[in-house]
Amino acid sequence: MVEKIIWRKRALYRLEKLLPYLTEEFGEKVAETFLERLNTELELLSEFPELGPKHPTKNQHRVCIV
């Protein structure tokens, strides 16, 4: 069963700040590798939502911490 990934506003904001930082400090390859790994984890979580730990206050939600 494929579940929808819901991004928190804060998570999107941090990702928008993180990617330029990774590129500037460590190079484009590191930023690309990070995005690839993030996408892999999110795809897994979407396909197998029980893999992620339960949200501390919303038990019906699972989280992906990177």
PyMOL Python script that loads the backbone (N, CA, C, O; Angstrom):
from pymol import cmd

cmd.read_pdbstr("""\
ATOM      1  N   MET A   1       0.839  -1.182   0.000  1.00  0.00           N
ATOM      2  CA  MET A   1       0.000   0.000   0.000  1.00  0.00           C
ATOM      3  C   MET A   1       0.885   1.246   0.000  1.00  0.00           C
ATOM      4  O   MET A   1       1.781   1.373   0.834  1.00  0.00           O
ATOM      5  N   VAL A   2       0.640   2.142  -0.912  1.00  0.00           N
ATOM      6  CA  VAL A   2       1.427   3.372  -1.011  1.00  0.00           C
ATOM      7  C   VAL A   2       0.700   4.487  -0.265  1.00  0.00           C
ATOM      8  O   VAL A   2      -0.477   4.758  -0.504  1.00  0.00           O
ATOM      9  N   GLU A   3       1.425   5.117   0.633  1.00  0.00           N
ATOM     10  CA  GLU A   3       0.877   6.219   1.423  1.00  0.00           C
ATOM     11  C   GLU A   3       1.432   7.545   0.913  1.00  0.00           C
ATOM     12  O   GLU A   3       2.517   7.603   0.334  1.00  0.00           O
ATOM     13  N   LYS A   4       0.680   8.583   1.136  1.00  0.00           N
ATOM     14  CA  LYS A   4       1.092   9.926   0.742  1.00  0.00           C
ATOM     15  C   LYS A   4       2.075  10.479   1.774  1.00  0.00           C
ATOM     16  O   LYS A   4       1.855  10.369   2.981  1.00  0.00           O
ATOM     17  N   ILE A   5       3.158  11.073   1.281  1.00  0.00           N
ATOM     18  CA  ILE A   5       4.128  11.734   2.159  1.00  0.00           C
ATOM     19  C   ILE A   5       3.669  13.172   2.371  1.00  0.00           C
ATOM     20  O   ILE A   5       3.421  13.904   1.414  1.00  0.00           O
ATOM     21  N   ILE A   6       3.562  13.558   3.614  1.00  0.00           N
ATOM     22  CA  ILE A   6       3.155  14.926   3.950  1.00  0.00           C
ATOM     23  C   ILE A   6       4.353  15.638   4.566  1.00  0.00           C
ATOM     24  O   ILE A   6       4.883  15.211   5.592  1.00  0.00           O
ATOM     25  N   TRP A   7       4.770  16.720   3.930  1.00  0.00           N
ATOM     26  CA  TRP A   7       5.910  17.493   4.417  1.00  0.00           C
ATOM     27  C   TRP A   7       5.418  18.589   5.348  1.00  0.00           C
ATOM     28  O   TRP A   7       4.463  19.298   5.030  1.00  0.00           O
ATOM     29  N   ARG A   8       6.057  18.727   6.479  1.00  0.00           N
ATOM     30  CA  ARG A   8       5.793  19.864   7.360  1.00  0.00           C
ATOM     31  C   ARG A   8       6.457  21.091   6.751  1.00  0.00           C
ATOM     32  O   ARG A   8       7.484  20.982   6.082  1.00  0.00           O
ATOM     33  N   LYS A   9       5.870  22.252   6.985  1.00  0.00           N
ATOM     34  CA  LYS A   9       6.433  23.501   6.445  1.00  0.00           C
ATOM     35  C   LYS A   9       7.866  23.702   6.927  1.00  0.00           C
ATOM     36  O   LYS A   9       8.733  24.132   6.166  1.00  0.00           O
ATOM     37  N   ARG A  10       8.102  23.390   8.187  1.00  0.00           N
ATOM     38  CA  ARG A  10       9.438  23.563   8.753  1.00  0.00           C
ATOM     39  C   ARG A  10      10.441  22.631   8.074  1.00  0.00           C
ATOM     40  O   ARG A  10      11.586  23.016   7.838  1.00  0.00           O
ATOM     41  N   ALA A  11      10.015  21.419   7.765  1.00  0.00           N
ATOM     42  CA  ALA A  11      10.905  20.470   7.095  1.00  0.00           C
ATOM     43  C   ALA A  11      11.266  20.952   5.693  1.00  0.00           C
ATOM     44  O   ALA A  11      12.423  20.859   5.282  1.00  0.00           O
ATOM     45  N   LEU A  12      10.290  21.462   4.967  1.00  0.00           N
ATOM     46  CA  LEU A  12      10.570  21.996   3.622  1.00  0.00           C
ATOM     47  C   LEU A  12      11.501  23.202   3.688  1.00  0.00           C
ATOM     48  O   LEU A  12      12.410  23.346   2.871  1.00  0.00           O
ATOM     49  N   TYR A  13      11.263  24.063   4.668  1.00  0.00           N
ATOM     50  CA  TYR A  13      12.116  25.240   4.842  1.00  0.00           C
ATOM     51  C   TYR A  13      13.556  24.816   5.114  1.00  0.00           C
ATOM     52  O   TYR A  13      14.493  25.353   4.522  1.00  0.00           O
ATOM     53  N   ARG A  14      13.722  23.854   6.010  1.00  0.00           N
ATOM     54  CA  ARG A  14      15.070  23.393   6.342  1.00  0.00           C
ATOM     55  C   ARG A  14      15.745  22.719   5.153  1.00  0.00           C
ATOM     56  O   ARG A  14      16.947  22.887   4.943  1.00  0.00           O
ATOM     57  N   LEU A  15      14.985  21.964   4.381  1.00  0.00           N
ATOM     58  CA  LEU A  15      15.542  21.326   3.193  1.00  0.00           C
ATOM     59  C   LEU A  15      15.989  22.378   2.185  1.00  0.00           C
ATOM     60  O   LEU A  15      17.049  22.242   1.574  1.00  0.00           O
ATOM     61  N   GLU A  16      15.191  23.423   2.008  1.00  0.00           N
ATOM     62  CA  GLU A  16      15.548  24.511   1.089  1.00  0.00           C
ATOM     63  C   GLU A  16      16.834  25.204   1.520  1.00  0.00           C
ATOM     64  O   GLU A  16      17.600  25.663   0.672  1.00  0.00           O
ATOM     65  N   LYS A  17      17.079  25.287   2.808  1.00  0.00           N
ATOM     66  CA  LYS A  17      18.309  25.896   3.321  1.00  0.00           C
ATOM     67  C   LYS A  17      19.484  24.923   3.284  1.00  0.00           C
ATOM     68  O   LYS A  17      20.626  25.329   3.069  1.00  0.00           O
ATOM     69  N   LEU A  18      19.201  23.644   3.494  1.00  0.00           N
ATOM     70  CA  LEU A  18      20.253  22.637   3.566  1.00  0.00           C
ATOM     71  C   LEU A  18      20.920  22.374   2.220  1.00  0.00           C
ATOM     72  O   LEU A  18      22.142  22.241   2.149  1.00  0.00           O
ATOM     73  N   LEU A  19      20.139  22.300   1.171  1.00  0.00           N
ATOM     74  CA  LEU A  19      20.705  21.946  -0.134  1.00  0.00           C
ATOM     75  C   LEU A  19      21.757  22.938  -0.622  1.00  0.00           C
ATOM     76  O   LEU A  19      22.823  22.502  -1.058  1.00  0.00           O
ATOM     77  N   PRO A  20      21.516  24.240  -0.572  1.00  0.00           N
ATOM     78  CA  PRO A  20      22.577  25.171  -0.967  1.00  0.00           C
ATOM     79  C   PRO A  20      23.804  25.086  -0.051  1.00  0.00           C
ATOM     80  O   PRO A  20      24.938  25.229  -0.510  1.00  0.00           O
ATOM     81  N   TYR A  21      23.573  24.855   1.237  1.00  0.00           N
ATOM     82  CA  TYR A  21      24.679  24.707   2.178  1.00  0.00           C
ATOM     83  C   TYR A  21      25.542  23.505   1.813  1.00  0.00           C
ATOM     84  O   TYR A  21      26.766  23.614   1.741  1.00  0.00           O
ATOM     85  N   LEU A  22      24.906  22.364   1.584  1.00  0.00           N
ATOM     86  CA  LEU A  22      25.658  21.164   1.215  1.00  0.00           C
ATOM     87  C   LEU A  22      26.456  21.382  -0.060  1.00  0.00           C
ATOM     88  O   LEU A  22      27.612  20.969  -0.151  1.00  0.00           O
ATOM     89  N   THR A  23      25.843  22.027  -1.040  1.00  0.00           N
ATOM     90  CA  THR A  23      26.517  22.290  -2.309  1.00  0.00           C
ATOM     91  C   THR A  23      27.712  23.204  -2.112  1.00  0.00           C
ATOM     92  O   THR A  23      28.793  22.951  -2.643  1.00  0.00           O
ATOM     93  N   GLU A  24      27.512  24.266  -1.349  1.00  0.00           N
ATOM     94  CA  GLU A  24      28.576  25.249  -1.148  1.00  0.00           C
ATOM     95  C   GLU A  24      29.730  24.697  -0.316  1.00  0.00           C
ATOM     96  O   GLU A  24      30.898  24.925  -0.633  1.00  0.00           O
ATOM     97  N   GLU A  25      29.401  23.976   0.741  1.00  0.00           N
ATOM     98  CA  GLU A  25      30.430  23.508   1.668  1.00  0.00           C
ATOM     99  C   GLU A  25      31.096  22.199   1.244  1.00  0.00           C
ATOM    100  O   GLU A  25      32.280  21.987   1.507  1.00  0.00           O
ATOM    101  N   PHE A  26      30.334  21.327   0.590  1.00  0.00           N
ATOM    102  CA  PHE A  26      30.843  19.987   0.309  1.00  0.00           C
ATOM    103  C   PHE A  26      30.817  19.596  -1.164  1.00  0.00           C
ATOM    104  O   PHE A  26      31.381  18.573  -1.551  1.00  0.00           O
ATOM    105  N   GLY A  27      30.166  20.407  -1.977  1.00  0.00           N
ATOM    106  CA  GLY A  27      30.135  20.129  -3.401  1.00  0.00           C
ATOM    107  C   GLY A  27      28.802  19.564  -3.865  1.00  0.00           C
ATOM    108  O   GLY A  27      27.992  19.068  -3.082  1.00  0.00           O
ATOM    109  N   GLU A  28      28.619  19.661  -5.162  1.00  0.00           N
ATOM    110  CA  GLU A  28      27.364  19.246  -5.776  1.00  0.00           C
ATOM    111  C   GLU A  28      27.111  17.741  -5.615  1.00  0.00           C
ATOM    112  O   GLU A  28      25.968  17.320  -5.439  1.00  0.00           O
ATOM    113  N   LYS A  29      28.168  16.941  -5.676  1.00  0.00           N
ATOM    114  CA  LYS A  29      28.018  15.494  -5.566  1.00  0.00           C
ATOM    115  C   LYS A  29      27.439  15.101  -4.205  1.00  0.00           C
ATOM    116  O   LYS A  29      26.582  14.219  -4.130  1.00  0.00           O
ATOM    117  N   VAL A  30      27.893  15.738  -3.143  1.00  0.00           N
ATOM    118  CA  VAL A  30      27.377  15.442  -1.801  1.00  0.00           C
ATOM    119  C   VAL A  30      25.898  15.816  -1.716  1.00  0.00           C
ATOM    120  O   VAL A  30      25.097  15.054  -1.174  1.00  0.00           O
ATOM    121  N   ALA A  31      25.536  16.976  -2.243  1.00  0.00           N
ATOM    122  CA  ALA A  31      24.131  17.397  -2.229  1.00  0.00           C
ATOM    123  C   ALA A  31      23.265  16.426  -3.027  1.00  0.00           C
ATOM    124  O   ALA A  31      22.161  16.084  -2.602  1.00  0.00           O
ATOM    125  N   GLU A  32      23.760  15.985  -4.179  1.00  0.00           N
ATOM    126  CA  GLU A  32      23.018  15.028  -5.000  1.00  0.00           C
ATOM    127  C   GLU A  32      22.865  13.690  -4.276  1.00  0.00           C
ATOM    128  O   GLU A  32      21.795  13.082  -4.306  1.00  0.00           O
ATOM    129  N   THR A  33      23.929  13.238  -3.632  1.00  0.00           N
ATOM    130  CA  THR A  33      23.879  11.977  -2.892  1.00  0.00           C
ATOM    131  C   THR A  33      22.873  12.070  -1.754  1.00  0.00           C
ATOM    132  O   THR A  33      22.111  11.133  -1.516  1.00  0.00           O
ATOM    133  N   PHE A  34      22.869  13.194  -1.054  1.00  0.00           N
ATOM    134  CA  PHE A  34      21.898  13.394   0.021  1.00  0.00           C
ATOM    135  C   PHE A  34      20.473  13.313  -0.513  1.00  0.00           C
ATOM    136  O   PHE A  34      19.626  12.643   0.079  1.00  0.00           O
ATOM    137  N   LEU A  35      20.201  13.994  -1.631  1.00  0.00           N
ATOM    138  CA  LEU A  35      18.857  13.967  -2.204  1.00  0.00           C
ATOM    139  C   LEU A  35      18.456  12.566  -2.651  1.00  0.00           C
ATOM    140  O   LEU A  35      17.309  12.157  -2.468  1.00  0.00           O
ATOM    141  N   GLU A  36      19.388  11.839  -3.229  1.00  0.00           N
ATOM    142  CA  GLU A  36      19.106  10.467  -3.653  1.00  0.00           C
ATOM    143  C   GLU A  36      18.743   9.601  -2.450  1.00  0.00           C
ATOM    144  O   GLU A  36      17.780   8.837  -2.499  1.00  0.00           O
ATOM    145  N   ARG A  37      19.513   9.721  -1.379  1.00  0.00           N
ATOM    146  CA  ARG A  37      19.240   8.930  -0.176  1.00  0.00           C
ATOM    147  C   ARG A  37      17.919   9.337   0.469  1.00  0.00           C
ATOM    148  O   ARG A  37      17.157   8.488   0.932  1.00  0.00           O
ATOM    149  N   LEU A  38      17.655  10.633   0.496  1.00  0.00           N
ATOM    150  CA  LEU A  38      16.389  11.123   1.041  1.00  0.00           C
ATOM    151  C   LEU A  38      15.224  10.562   0.234  1.00  0.00           C
ATOM    152  O   LEU A  38      14.250  10.076   0.810  1.00  0.00           O
ATOM    153  N   ASN A  39      15.311  10.622  -1.084  1.00  0.00           N
ATOM    154  CA  ASN A  39      14.242  10.099  -1.929  1.00  0.00           C
ATOM    155  C   ASN A  39      14.056   8.603  -1.731  1.00  0.00           C
ATOM    156  O   ASN A  39      12.924   8.120  -1.706  1.00  0.00           O
ATOM    157  N   THR A  40      15.140   7.871  -1.592  1.00  0.00           N
ATOM    158  CA  THR A  40      15.052   6.432  -1.348  1.00  0.00           C
ATOM    159  C   THR A  40      14.314   6.156  -0.043  1.00  0.00           C
ATOM    160  O   THR A  40      13.429   5.302   0.009  1.00  0.00           O
ATOM    161  N   GLU A  41      14.680   6.881   1.007  1.00  0.00           N
ATOM    162  CA  GLU A  41      14.031   6.686   2.310  1.00  0.00           C
ATOM    163  C   GLU A  41      12.549   7.042   2.254  1.00  0.00           C
ATOM    164  O   GLU A  41      11.716   6.349   2.837  1.00  0.00           O
ATOM    165  N   LEU A  42      12.224   8.122   1.552  1.00  0.00           N
ATOM    166  CA  LEU A  42      10.824   8.534   1.456  1.00  0.00           C
ATOM    167  C   LEU A  42      10.006   7.548   0.629  1.00  0.00           C
ATOM    168  O   LEU A  42       8.845   7.289   0.945  1.00  0.00           O
ATOM    169  N   GLU A  43      10.599   6.997  -0.424  1.00  0.00           N
ATOM    170  CA  GLU A  43       9.902   5.978  -1.214  1.00  0.00           C
ATOM    171  C   GLU A  43       9.628   4.741  -0.361  1.00  0.00           C
ATOM    172  O   GLU A  43       8.536   4.175  -0.411  1.00  0.00           O
ATOM    173  N   LEU A  44      10.620   4.327   0.416  1.00  0.00           N
ATOM    174  CA  LEU A  44      10.431   3.177   1.306  1.00  0.00           C
ATOM    175  C   LEU A  44       9.332   3.455   2.332  1.00  0.00           C
ATOM    176  O   LEU A  44       8.475   2.607   2.581  1.00  0.00           O
ATOM    177  N   LEU A  45       9.365   4.630   2.915  1.00  0.00           N
ATOM    178  CA  LEU A  45       8.360   4.994   3.907  1.00  0.00           C
ATOM    179  C   LEU A  45       6.972   5.042   3.276  1.00  0.00           C
ATOM    180  O   LEU A  45       5.985   4.659   3.905  1.00  0.00           O
ATOM    181  N   SER A  46       6.899   5.508   2.045  1.00  0.00           N
ATOM    182  CA  SER A  46       5.621   5.575   1.345  1.00  0.00           C
ATOM    183  C   SER A  46       5.071   4.178   1.069  1.00  0.00           C
ATOM    184  O   SER A  46       3.877   3.932   1.238  1.00  0.00           O
ATOM    185  N   GLU A  47       5.937   3.272   0.647  1.00  0.00           N
ATOM    186  CA  GLU A  47       5.516   1.913   0.334  1.00  0.00           C
ATOM    187  C   GLU A  47       5.296   1.056   1.584  1.00  0.00           C
ATOM    188  O   GLU A  47       4.411   0.201   1.612  1.00  0.00           O
ATOM    189  N   PHE A  48       6.102   1.292   2.604  1.00  0.00           N
ATOM    190  CA  PHE A  48       6.034   0.510   3.838  1.00  0.00           C
ATOM    191  C   PHE A  48       5.982   1.463   5.030  1.00  0.00           C
ATOM    192  O   PHE A  48       6.968   1.596   5.755  1.00  0.00           O
ATOM    193  N   PRO A  49       4.850   2.123   5.239  1.00  0.00           N
ATOM    194  CA  PRO A  49       4.769   3.148   6.287  1.00  0.00           C
ATOM    195  C   PRO A  49       5.065   2.636   7.693  1.00  0.00           C
ATOM    196  O   PRO A  49       5.446   3.414   8.568  1.00  0.00           O
ATOM    197  N   GLU A  50       4.895   1.353   7.914  1.00  0.00           N
ATOM    198  CA  GLU A  50       5.164   0.814   9.248  1.00  0.00           C
ATOM    199  C   GLU A  50       6.650   0.801   9.579  1.00  0.00           C
ATOM    200  O   GLU A  50       7.021   0.563  10.728  1.00  0.00           O
ATOM    201  N   LEU A  51       7.517   1.054   8.579  1.00  0.00           N
ATOM    202  CA  LEU A  51       8.956   1.115   8.830  1.00  0.00           C
ATOM    203  C   LEU A  51       9.349   2.335   9.652  1.00  0.00           C
ATOM    204  O   LEU A  51      10.312   2.292  10.417  1.00  0.00           O
ATOM    205  N   GLY A  52       8.611   3.408   9.494  1.00  0.00           N
ATOM    206  CA  GLY A  52       8.949   4.634  10.214  1.00  0.00           C
ATOM    207  C   GLY A  52       8.420   4.606  11.632  1.00  0.00           C
ATOM    208  O   GLY A  52       7.391   3.986  11.900  1.00  0.00           O
ATOM    209  N   PRO A  53       9.116   5.274  12.548  1.00  0.00           N
ATOM    210  CA  PRO A  53       8.611   5.344  13.922  1.00  0.00           C
ATOM    211  C   PRO A  53       7.333   6.176  13.982  1.00  0.00           C
ATOM    212  O   PRO A  53       7.123   7.072  13.164  1.00  0.00           O
ATOM    213  N   LYS A  54       6.486   5.868  14.959  1.00  0.00           N
ATOM    214  CA  LYS A  54       5.253   6.626  15.113  1.00  0.00           C
ATOM    215  C   LYS A  54       5.561   8.046  15.567  1.00  0.00           C
ATOM    216  O   LYS A  54       6.503   8.292  16.320  1.00  0.00           O
ATOM    217  N   HIS A  55       4.743   8.963  15.089  1.00  0.00           N
ATOM    218  CA  HIS A  55       4.841  10.356  15.516  1.00  0.00           C
ATOM    219  C   HIS A  55       4.549  10.401  17.014  1.00  0.00           C
ATOM    220  O   HIS A  55       3.651   9.701  17.482  1.00  0.00           O
ATOM    221  N   PRO A  56       5.294  11.217  17.785  1.00  0.00           N
ATOM    222  CA  PRO A  56       5.125  11.210  19.243  1.00  0.00           C
ATOM    223  C   PRO A  56       3.734  11.597  19.731  1.00  0.00           C
ATOM    224  O   PRO A  56       3.316  11.143  20.796  1.00  0.00           O
ATOM    225  N   THR A  57       3.002  12.428  18.978  1.00  0.00           N
ATOM    226  CA  THR A  57       1.673  12.839  19.434  1.00  0.00           C
ATOM    227  C   THR A  57       0.546  12.403  18.506  1.00  0.00           C
ATOM    228  O   THR A  57      -0.623  12.432  18.892  1.00  0.00           O
ATOM    229  N   LYS A  58       0.887  12.003  17.291  1.00  0.00           N
ATOM    230  CA  LYS A  58      -0.128  11.580  16.316  1.00  0.00           C
ATOM    231  C   LYS A  58       0.176  10.147  15.904  1.00  0.00           C
ATOM    232  O   LYS A  58       0.872   9.912  14.917  1.00  0.00           O
ATOM    233  N   ASN A  59      -0.342   9.205  16.653  1.00  0.00           N
ATOM    234  CA  ASN A  59       0.000   7.802  16.455  1.00  0.00           C
ATOM    235  C   ASN A  59      -0.335   7.249  15.082  1.00  0.00           C
ATOM    236  O   ASN A  59       0.261   6.256  14.665  1.00  0.00           O
ATOM    237  N   GLN A  60      -1.274   7.864  14.362  1.00  0.00           N
ATOM    238  CA  GLN A  60      -1.611   7.361  13.038  1.00  0.00           C
ATOM    239  C   GLN A  60      -0.586   7.800  11.996  1.00  0.00           C
ATOM    240  O   GLN A  60      -0.614   7.317  10.865  1.00  0.00           O
ATOM    241  N   HIS A  61       0.310   8.703  12.358  1.00  0.00           N
ATOM    242  CA  HIS A  61       1.345   9.183  11.441  1.00  0.00           C
ATOM    243  C   HIS A  61       2.680   8.518  11.749  1.00  0.00           C
ATOM    244  O   HIS A  61       2.978   8.166  12.890  1.00  0.00           O
ATOM    245  N   ARG A  62       3.467   8.360  10.699  1.00  0.00           N
ATOM    246  CA  ARG A  62       4.849   7.858  10.844  1.00  0.00           C
ATOM    247  C   ARG A  62       5.781   8.981  10.417  1.00  0.00           C
ATOM    248  O   ARG A  62       5.382   9.877   9.674  1.00  0.00           O
ATOM    249  N   VAL A  63       7.003   8.934  10.881  1.00  0.00           N
ATOM    250  CA  VAL A  63       7.955  10.004  10.579  1.00  0.00           C
ATOM    251  C   VAL A  63       9.193   9.448   9.912  1.00  0.00           C
ATOM    252  O   VAL A  63       9.520   8.268  10.040  1.00  0.00           O
ATOM    253  N   CYS A  64       9.872  10.324   9.199  1.00  0.00           N
ATOM    254  CA  CYS A  64      11.167   9.996   8.591  1.00  0.00           C
ATOM    255  C   CYS A  64      12.130  11.097   9.009  1.00  0.00           C
ATOM    256  O   CYS A  64      11.992  12.248   8.594  1.00  0.00           O
ATOM    257  N   ILE A  65      13.101  10.737   9.830  1.00  0.00           N
ATOM    258  CA  ILE A  65      14.061  11.716  10.311  1.00  0.00           C
ATOM    259  C   ILE A  65      15.369  11.485   9.573  1.00  0.00           C
ATOM    260  O   ILE A  65      15.923  10.386   9.581  1.00  0.00           O
ATOM    261  N   VAL A  66      15.848  12.545   8.936  1.00  0.00           N
ATOM    262  CA  VAL A  66      17.094  12.448   8.166  1.00  0.00           C
ATOM    263  C   VAL A  66      18.136  13.328   8.814  1.00  0.00           C
ATOM    264  O   VAL A  66      19.267  13.402   8.333  1.00  0.00           O
TER     265      VAL A  66
END
""", "prot")
cmd.dss("prot")
cmd.show_as("cartoon", "prot")
cmd.util.cbc("prot")
cmd.orient("prot")
